[in-house]
């Protein structure tokens, strides 16, 4: 929270550091070598995501095409020593992590960025907390048992309502209408829970409990930021960037 308040280079460094840890956790799921060319190329483009988010470079759609072509050409340049499934894994992680964390930085750099970032953070945390509490106490109908057996429909609805209420509480402090706030609250509630389900499904596919160890008792960066990695880019690109 202190770095969020400070903003600027301090916040950018912290968010980029978290992105690097998350990128490493993602690649370790598939045991991508840290000093390998595929890993380092992905790390370079992860850095470029943050350069664009900071406004130092202008994003152009052609970049995405060139990025995909570069990754897909690696088997040619390495004489088929690079596995295509490894390439797909790194590329997917690059978009997932790069877009998510860079959107956190881009949101903070907006006018009223501190308040808007707090809205998304508090709305997401309220969503997670209420979904857990209500689901544990009154939940009876499983939401998606094959992916996350403890989540319930009742908890999910409570989480969405909590994010809507938090969004409305920000009405006097943010330069957007009440209708837009309701849209933001709905996006937080739905996208946050979907992000959590995405991460749960990923961990199940790799048969791991946690993606990392950096946060003792809480797993890795991806375990803690899975909801925010969907909430921030979705709200930023749909509502504010447009």
Helices and strands as residue ranges (DSSP letters): H 2-6, H 8-29, H 37-53, H 61-72, H 74-77, H 84-108, H 113-138, E 142-144, E 148-152, H 153-169, H 178-206, H 221-225, H 228-235, I 236-240
